[in-house]
Amino acid sequence: MTTLSLTQMQAISERHPDVFAGSWRKTLTGWAVGLGLVAYLAFAWWFFAVGAVLAGGNWGIAGTYLADWVSYEVRPQIDFKDDRLDISYPRFSAYRADRHPQWLKFEPPSATASAASANKASASRVTVEIDGSDRIEVTPTGVVVTNGGETLDIAIVPAKSITVAGELPTWATQKKPGEKITVDFGFAGSAQIDADDVNVRHRFFGWENFFFDGHSPYWGKSTGEILALVFSGERIDPKMSNAALAWDNIVNNSEWQHGDVWIKMLQTIVMAFVGTLFASLLAFPLAFLAARNITQNRLVNQVAKRFFDFLRSVDMLIWALFFTRAFGPGPIAGISAIFFTDTGTFGKLYSEALENIDDKQREGMRSVGASPVSVQRYGVVPQVLPVLISQSLYFWESNTRSATIIGAVGAGGIGLKLWEAMRTNSDWENVAYMVLLILVVVFIFDNISTTLRQRLIGNKASH
């Protein structure tokens, strides 16, 4: 292999200046583009204050939300009274005064203690077992928390004061002396302790009561027990079979609301299909007016194209807000938003497809004396129809996702249900359930759309 010296390279560049000048220009252009991109990214970082946003982000809350997607919490509340403790649960909890989780143990109050209300259980001592040796022991005068081998002793004067014996361990926080104390057990949960009550949030992996809620006769039973009741047990409800009762309990589960979620998902699918279908039907004839080789009238072409530009220049979300105000919340607003946006998009795509057809087929139809309508029907439509249907199928699959977004602003479908669950800030497992359902539906329709488009394009190629 011969190696050229610097003198030889300079001599070659002098003999062929155009070749080397061009390569230098390309090199300089590449560097200029690279530096411009770096400068743009630096400007965007500064303009959008990305560094400040990342530094000020509450990543702890983000981790908690992520954990909530795959877990659930049981939240007993223990109220301090002068001579007893009252145990209660949130309104829609599966637990109540006569039903408690196995990890919550309590001793009955003394005979002289005052009675609690009907929806609460009374106790003289409550022990909440968290994980292994970690636990919370509550009495009317104090709380003892054991976590990771360390113990925190808290003295309580009901409704008056809360006092810590010694220093707080690293897993406990208190903003000011006398205020509530938050105890962190990691993924297993947390507890807030103040002079009025102890709020426990015990976390478990999985989705609680996914099939049967606490009001169902099947709640708390094993799979074998449920199957035995469904297929061979005596009727629980005289009005229906045990299988029908089980299905009714699943559909009308008050915590997961399967029936309502499925109906909303069906609404989303119908919104996407009907909106896309109507847009295709309207855009198809209007595209002939916008195509310059079909309609030889510049004014008509421009009016049709500007009409399409207007419809697609307004985002689908804006149309959804407009129609929600016009028709009220519901799927009609969503269908209208998809219809308006896709009419503009389809009109542009269809007209461009028409302008790129092969005119030989039209000329052949004219040569045999065919009418103008027949020329379009047999000389134009067969060329573009597979492409137009393929584009419509793609947008139908895409609109299944878009219908979820516009549903969040009141345009019906599962998007509104998803937004309602997110607003509570406590039902993130329900959010995860609906997101997974949306992913499954989009995956199915994506495969259906892809298969149909491949067959259409394949048939067109074979012909």
C-alpha positions as CSV (number, residue, x, y, z in Angstrom):
1,M,0.0,0.0,0.0
2,T,1.5,3.3,-1.1
3,T,1.4,6.3,1.2
4,L,1.3,9.8,-0.3
5,S,3.4,12.5,1.2
6,L,2.0,16.0,2.1
7,T,3.7,17.4,-1.0
8,Q,2.2,14.8,-3.3
9,M,-1.3,15.5,-1.9
10,Q,-0.9,19.2,-2.4
11,A,0.2,18.6,-6.0
12,I,-2.9,16.4,-6.7
13,S,-5.2,19.0,-5.2
14,E,-3.6,21.7,-7.4
15,R,-4.2,19.6,-10.5
16,H,-7.9,18.9,-9.6
17,P,-9.1,22.0,-7.6
18,D,-12.8,21.4,-8.4
19,V,-12.8,17.9,-6.8
20,F,-11.1,18.9,-3.6
21,A,-12.9,22.3,-3.3
22,G,-16.2,20.4,-3.4
23,S,-15.2,18.0,-0.7
24,W,-14.1,20.9,1.5
25,R,-17.4,22.6,1.0
26,K,-19.2,19.5,2.0
27,T,-17.1,19.2,5.1
28,L,-17.7,22.8,6.1
29,T,-21.4,22.3,5.4
30,G,-21.5,19.3,7.7
31,W,-19.8,21.1,10.5
32,A,-22.1,24.1,10.1
33,V,-25.2,21.9,10.3
34,G,-23.8,20.1,13.3
35,L,-23.0,23.4,15.1
36,G,-26.4,24.8,14.2
37,L,-28.1,21.8,15.7
38,V,-26.1,22.0,18.9
39,A,-26.9,25.7,19.1
40,Y,-30.6,25.1,18.6
41,L,-30.6,22.4,21.3
42,A,-28.8,24.7,23.7
43,F,-31.3,27.5,23.0
44,A,-34.3,25.1,23.5
45,W,-32.7,23.9,26.8
46,W,-32.5,27.5,28.0
47,F,-35.8,28.7,26.5
48,F,-37.9,25.9,28.0
49,A,-35.9,26.0,31.3
50,V,-35.3,22.2,31.1
51,G,-32.6,22.2,33.8
52,A,-34.8,24.0,36.3
53,V,-37.7,21.7,35.5
54,L,-35.6,18.6,36.1
55,A,-34.1,20.0,39.2
56,G,-37.4,21.0,40.7
57,G,-39.2,17.8,39.8
58,N,-40.6,15.8,42.6
59,W,-39.3,12.4,41.6
60,G,-40.5,10.8,44.9
61,I,-44.1,11.4,44.0
62,A,-43.4,10.1,40.5
63,G,-42.2,6.9,42.0
64,T,-45.2,6.6,44.2
65,Y,-47.6,7.1,41.3
66,L,-45.7,4.4,39.3
67,A,-46.0,2.0,42.3
68,D,-49.7,2.8,42.5
69,W,-50.2,1.4,39.0
70,V,-49.2,-2.1,40.1
71,S,-50.3,-2.1,43.7
72,Y,-53.2,-1.2,46.0
73,E,-53.5,0.2,49.5
74,V,-55.7,-0.7,52.4
75,R,-56.3,2.4,54.6
76,P,-57.5,1.9,58.1
77,Q,-58.0,4.9,60.3
78,I,-57.6,4.7,64.0
79,D,-59.2,7.5,66.0
80,F,-58.1,8.5,69.5
81,K,-60.8,8.7,72.1
82,D,-60.4,9.4,75.8
83,D,-60.9,5.7,76.8
84,R,-60.8,3.8,73.5
85,L,-59.7,3.6,69.9
86,D,-62.2,3.6,66.9
87,I,-61.3,1.8,63.7
88,S,-62.8,2.8,60.4
89,Y,-62.2,2.5,56.7
90,P,-62.8,4.6,53.6
91,R,-66.3,4.7,52.2
92,F,-65.8,2.3,49.3
93,S,-63.4,-0.1,51.1
94,A,-64.2,-3.8,51.2
95,Y,-63.5,-3.7,55.0
96,R,-65.9,-2.4,57.6
97,A,-66.7,-2.5,61.3
98,D,-67.3,-6.3,61.3
99,R,-64.7,-7.2,58.7
100,H,-61.0,-6.5,59.1
101,P,-57.7,-7.5,57.3
102,Q,-55.7,-10.3,59.0
103,W,-52.7,-8.0,59.6
104,L,-54.8,-5.7,61.7
105,K,-55.3,-7.1,65.2
106,F,-57.1,-5.4,68.1
107,E,-58.2,-6.0,71.7
108,P,-61.8,-5.2,72.7
109,P,-62.4,-2.1,74.8
110,S,-62.9,-2.3,78.5
111,A,-66.5,-2.7,79.8
112,T,-66.6,0.9,81.1
113,A,-65.5,2.4,77.7
114,S,-68.1,4.5,75.8
115,A,-69.6,2.9,72.7
116,A,-68.5,3.8,69.1
117,S,-70.8,4.6,66.2
118,A,-72.3,1.8,64.1
119,N,-69.8,2.1,61.3
120,K,-66.7,1.9,63.5
121,A,-65.1,-0.9,65.6
122,S,-63.9,-0.1,69.1
123,A,-60.7,-1.3,70.7
124,S,-58.4,-0.8,73.6
125,R,-55.3,-1.7,71.7
126,V,-54.6,-2.0,67.9
127,T,-51.6,-3.7,66.3
128,V,-50.9,-3.1,62.5
129,E,-48.4,-5.6,61.2
130,I,-46.6,-4.1,58.2
131,D,-43.8,-6.4,57.1
132,G,-42.0,-9.0,59.2
133,S,-41.2,-7.4,62.5
134,D,-42.3,-3.9,61.3
135,R,-45.4,-2.8,63.0
136,I,-47.5,0.0,64.5
137,E,-48.9,-0.5,68.0
138,V,-51.6,2.0,69.1
139,T,-53.2,2.6,72.5
140,P,-55.4,5.5,73.6
141,T,-52.3,7.2,75.1
142,G,-49.5,6.5,72.6
143,V,-48.1,4.9,69.5
144,V,-45.0,2.7,69.2
145,V,-43.6,2.2,65.7
146,T,-41.1,-0.5,64.9
147,N,-39.3,-0.2,61.5
148,G,-36.1,-1.9,60.5
149,G,-35.1,-2.8,64.1
150,E,-35.6,0.8,65.3
151,T,-38.4,1.9,67.6
152,L,-40.2,5.3,67.7
153,D,-42.2,6.0,70.9
154,I,-44.9,8.7,70.6
155,A,-47.0,9.9,73.5
156,I,-50.5,11.1,72.6
157,V,-52.9,13.3,74.5
158,P,-56.1,12.9,72.4
159,A,-57.0,16.1,70.4
160,K,-54.3,18.0,72.3
161,S,-50.7,17.1,71.8
162,I,-48.2,14.7,70.3
163,T,-44.8,14.2,71.8
164,V,-41.8,12.2,70.6
165,A,-39.5,10.5,73.0
166,G,-36.0,11.1,71.8
167,E,-34.8,11.9,68.2
168,L,-36.7,10.9,65.1
169,P,-35.2,8.1,63.0
170,T,-34.4,8.7,59.3
171,W,-37.7,7.0,58.2
172,A,-39.9,9.4,60.2
173,T,-40.4,13.1,59.5
174,Q,-42.1,16.0,61.4
175,K,-42.1,19.6,60.1
176,K,-42.5,21.2,63.5
177,P,-42.7,19.8,67.1
178,G,-46.3,19.0,68.0
179,E,-47.3,18.5,64.3
180,K,-48.1,15.2,62.6
181,I,-45.4,12.6,62.1
182,T,-45.1,10.7,58.8
183,V,-43.6,7.2,59.0
184,D,-42.3,5.6,55.8
185,F,-42.1,1.8,55.4
186,G,-41.0,1.9,51.7
187,F,-43.1,0.0,49.3
188,A,-45.0,-1.6,52.2
189,G,-46.7,1.7,52.9
190,S,-46.7,4.6,55.3
191,A,-48.6,6.1,58.3
192,Q,-49.5,9.6,59.4
193,I,-49.8,10.1,63.2
194,D,-51.2,13.1,64.9
195,A,-53.1,13.9,68.1
196,D,-56.5,13.0,66.6
197,D,-55.8,9.8,64.7
198,V,-53.4,7.4,62.9
199,N,-53.9,7.0,59.2
200,V,-52.3,3.8,57.9
201,R,-51.6,3.2,54.2
202,H,-50.6,-0.5,53.8
203,R,-49.5,-1.3,50.3
204,F,-49.7,-4.7,48.5
205,F,-48.6,-5.8,45.1
206,G,-51.5,-6.5,42.6
207,W,-55.0,-5.2,42.0
208,E,-57.4,-5.6,44.9
209,N,-61.0,-6.9,44.3
210,F,-60.5,-6.9,40.5
211,F,-63.3,-9.4,40.0
212,F,-65.5,-9.1,43.1
213,D,-65.9,-6.2,45.4
214,G,-66.6,-6.3,49.1
215,H,-70.4,-6.4,48.5
216,S,-70.3,-9.6,46.5
217,P,-71.0,-13.0,48.1
218,Y,-68.0,-14.3,46.2
219,W,-65.6,-11.8,47.8
220,G,-62.7,-13.3,49.8
221,K,-63.3,-16.8,48.4
222,S,-60.7,-18.9,46.6
223,T,-60.9,-19.8,43.0
224,G,-62.0,-23.4,43.9
225,E,-64.7,-22.2,46.2
226,I,-66.0,-19.8,43.5
227,L,-66.1,-22.5,40.8
228,A,-67.9,-24.9,43.2
229,L,-70.5,-22.3,44.0
230,V,-71.0,-21.4,40.3
231,F,-71.4,-24.9,39.0
232,S,-72.7,-27.0,41.8
233,G,-73.6,-24.8,44.8
234,E,-77.1,-23.9,45.9
235,R,-78.5,-20.7,44.5
236,I,-77.3,-17.6,46.4
237,D,-80.0,-15.4,44.8
238,P,-83.3,-17.1,43.9
239,K,-83.8,-14.8,41.0
240,M,-80.7,-15.9,39.0
241,S,-78.2,-18.7,38.7
242,N,-74.9,-18.5,40.5
243,A,-73.1,-18.1,37.2
244,A,-75.3,-15.2,36.2
245,L,-74.8,-13.7,39.7
246,A,-71.0,-14.0,39.4
247,W,-71.1,-12.3,36.0
248,D,-73.3,-9.6,37.3
249,N,-71.0,-9.0,40.2
250,I,-68.0,-8.7,37.9
251,V,-69.7,-6.3,35.5
252,N,-71.1,-4.1,38.3
253,N,-68.0,-4.2,40.4
254,S,-68.2,-0.9,42.3
255,E,-64.4,-0.5,42.6
256,W,-63.3,-1.3,39.0
257,Q,-66.6,-0.5,37.2
258,H,-65.9,-3.1,34.4
259,G,-69.2,-2.6,32.7
260,D,-68.9,1.1,32.5
261,V,-65.3,1.0,31.4
262,W,-66.1,-1.6,28.6
263,I,-69.1,0.6,27.4
264,K,-66.8,3.6,27.3
265,M,-64.2,1.7,25.4
266,L,-66.9,0.6,22.9
267,Q,-67.9,4.3,22.5
268,T,-64.3,5.2,21.7
269,I,-64.2,2.5,19.0
270,V,-67.5,3.6,17.5
271,M,-66.4,7.3,17.6
272,A,-63.2,6.5,15.7
273,F,-65.0,4.3,13.1
274,V,-68.0,6.6,12.5
275,G,-65.9,9.8,12.4
276,T,-63.4,8.2,10.0
277,L,-66.2,6.7,7.8
278,F,-68.1,9.9,7.4
279,A,-64.9,11.9,6.7
280,S,-64.0,9.4,4.0
281,L,-67.4,9.6,2.4
282,L,-67.4,13.4,2.3
283,A,-63.8,13.9,1.3
284,F,-64.0,11.4,-1.6
285,P,-66.3,13.5,-3.9
286,L,-64.8,16.8,-2.8
287,A,-61.3,15.5,-3.7
288,F,-62.4,15.4,-7.4
289,L,-63.1,19.1,-7.2
290,A,-59.7,19.8,-5.7
291,A,-57.7,17.7,-8.2
292,R,-56.5,20.0,-11.0
293,N,-56.3,17.2,-13.6
294,I,-59.9,16.2,-12.9
295,T,-61.7,19.6,-12.5
296,Q,-60.3,22.1,-15.0
297,N,-61.4,25.1,-13.0
298,R,-58.7,26.9,-11.0
299,L,-61.3,28.8,-8.8
300,V,-63.1,25.5,-7.8
301,N,-59.7,23.9,-7.2
302,Q,-58.6,26.6,-4.8
303,V,-61.9,26.9,-3.0
304,A,-61.9,23.1,-2.3
305,K,-58.2,23.0,-1.2
306,R,-58.6,26.0,1.1
307,F,-61.7,24.3,2.6
308,F,-59.6,21.3,3.3
309,D,-56.8,23.5,4.8
310,F,-59.3,25.1,7.1
311,L,-60.6,21.9,8.4
312,R,-57.3,20.3,9.1
313,S,-55.5,23.4,10.4
314,V,-57.7,23.3,13.5
315,D,-56.5,20.5,15.7
316,M,-58.9,17.7,16.6
317,L,-58.7,18.7,20.3
318,I,-59.9,22.2,19.5
319,W,-62.8,20.9,17.4
320,A,-63.6,18.6,20.4
321,L,-63.8,21.5,22.8
322,F,-66.0,23.4,20.3
323,F,-68.4,20.6,19.8
324,T,-68.5,19.8,23.5
325,R,-69.8,23.3,24.1
326,A,-72.2,22.9,21.2
327,F,-73.6,19.4,21.8
328,G,-72.6,18.9,25.5
329,P,-70.3,16.1,26.7
330,G,-70.7,12.8,24.9
331,P,-69.7,10.8,21.8
332,I,-71.5,13.0,19.3
333,A,-68.9,15.8,20.1
334,G,-66.1,13.3,19.6
335,I,-67.5,11.9,16.3
336,S,-67.9,15.5,15.0
337,A,-64.3,16.4,15.9
338,I,-62.9,13.4,14.1
339,F,-65.2,14.0,11.1
340,F,-64.1,17.6,10.7
341,T,-60.4,17.1,11.1
342,D,-60.2,13.9,8.9
343,T,-62.3,15.5,6.2
344,G,-59.6,18.1,5.7
345,T,-56.8,15.5,5.9
346,F,-58.5,13.0,3.6
347,G,-59.4,15.7,1.1
348,K,-55.7,16.7,0.7
349,L,-54.5,13.1,0.5
350,Y,-57.2,12.0,-1.9
351,S,-56.8,15.0,-4.2
352,E,-53.0,14.4,-4.3
353,A,-53.6,10.8,-5.2
354,L,-56.0,11.8,-8.0
355,E,-53.4,14.3,-9.4
356,N,-50.8,11.5,-9.7
357,I,-52.9,8.9,-11.7
358,D,-52.0,7.6,-15.1
359,D,-54.0,9.5,-17.7
360,K,-53.8,6.7,-20.3
361,Q,-56.7,4.9,-18.7
362,R,-58.9,8.0,-18.9
363,E,-57.8,8.7,-22.5
364,G,-58.7,5.1,-23.4
365,M,-62.2,5.6,-21.9
366,R,-62.7,8.8,-23.8
367,S,-61.6,7.2,-27.1
368,V,-64.5,4.7,-26.9
369,G,-67.0,7.6,-26.3
370,A,-67.6,7.0,-22.5
371,S,-69.5,9.7,-20.6
372,P,-67.6,12.0,-18.2
373,V,-69.0,10.0,-15.2
374,S,-68.0,6.7,-16.8
375,V,-64.5,8.1,-17.4
376,Q,-64.0,8.8,-13.7
377,R,-65.7,5.6,-12.6
378,Y,-63.7,3.2,-14.8
379,G,-60.6,5.3,-15.7
380,V,-59.8,6.9,-12.3
381,V,-61.4,5.2,-9.4
382,P,-59.8,1.7,-10.0
383,Q,-56.4,3.3,-9.9
384,V,-56.8,5.2,-6.6
385,L,-59.4,3.2,-4.6
386,P,-56.9,0.8,-3.0
387,V,-54.7,3.7,-1.9
388,L,-57.6,5.7,-0.6
389,I,-59.0,2.8,1.4
390,S,-55.5,2.0,2.8
391,Q,-55.2,5.6,4.0
392,S,-58.6,5.5,5.6
393,L,-57.8,2.3,7.4
394,Y,-54.6,3.8,8.7
395,F,-56.5,6.8,10.1
396,W,-59.2,4.6,11.5
397,E,-56.6,2.8,13.6
398,S,-54.9,6.1,14.5
399,N,-58.2,7.7,15.5
400,T,-58.8,4.9,18.0
401,R,-55.9,6.5,20.0
402,S,-57.0,10.1,19.2
403,A,-60.5,9.4,20.4
404,T,-59.1,8.6,23.8
405,I,-57.4,12.0,24.0
406,I,-60.4,14.1,22.9
407,G,-62.5,12.1,25.3
408,A,-60.6,13.7,28.2
409,V,-62.1,17.1,27.3
410,G,-65.6,15.8,27.5
411,A,-66.0,14.3,24.0
412,G,-67.1,10.9,25.3
413,G,-65.5,7.5,25.3
414,I,-63.0,6.0,27.7
415,G,-60.9,9.2,27.7
416,L,-63.3,10.9,30.0
417,K,-63.4,7.9,32.3
418,L,-59.6,7.9,32.3
419,W,-59.4,11.6,33.2
420,E,-61.9,11.2,36.0
421,A,-59.8,8.4,37.5
422,M,-56.6,10.6,37.2
423,R,-58.3,13.6,38.9
424,T,-59.0,11.6,42.1
425,N,-55.2,11.2,42.5
426,S,-55.8,7.9,44.3
427,D,-57.1,5.5,41.7
428,W,-54.0,5.0,39.7
429,E,-54.5,1.2,39.5
430,N,-57.8,2.0,37.7
431,V,-55.8,4.3,35.4
432,A,-53.3,1.4,34.7
433,Y,-56.3,-0.9,33.9
434,M,-57.8,1.5,31.4
435,V,-54.4,2.2,29.8
436,L,-53.7,-1.5,29.3
437,L,-57.2,-1.9,27.9
438,I,-56.6,0.9,25.4
439,L,-53.2,-0.6,24.5
440,V,-54.9,-4.0,23.8
441,V,-57.6,-2.4,21.7
442,V,-55.1,-0.3,19.7
443,F,-52.9,-3.4,19.2
444,I,-55.8,-5.4,17.8
445,F,-57.0,-2.6,15.5
446,D,-53.5,-1.9,14.4
447,N,-53.1,-5.5,13.3
448,I,-56.5,-5.5,11.6
449,S,-55.7,-2.3,9.7
450,T,-52.2,-3.5,8.7
451,T,-53.6,-6.8,7.4
452,L,-56.3,-5.1,5.3
453,R,-53.9,-2.5,3.9
454,Q,-51.4,-5.1,2.9
455,R,-54.1,-7.1,1.1
456,L,-55.3,-4.0,-0.7
457,I,-51.8,-3.0,-1.8
458,G,-51.0,-6.5,-2.7
459,N,-54.1,-6.9,-4.8
460,K,-53.3,-3.6,-6.5
461,A,-49.7,-4.8,-7.3
462,S,-50.9,-8.2,-8.6
463,H,-53.2,-6.4,-11.0
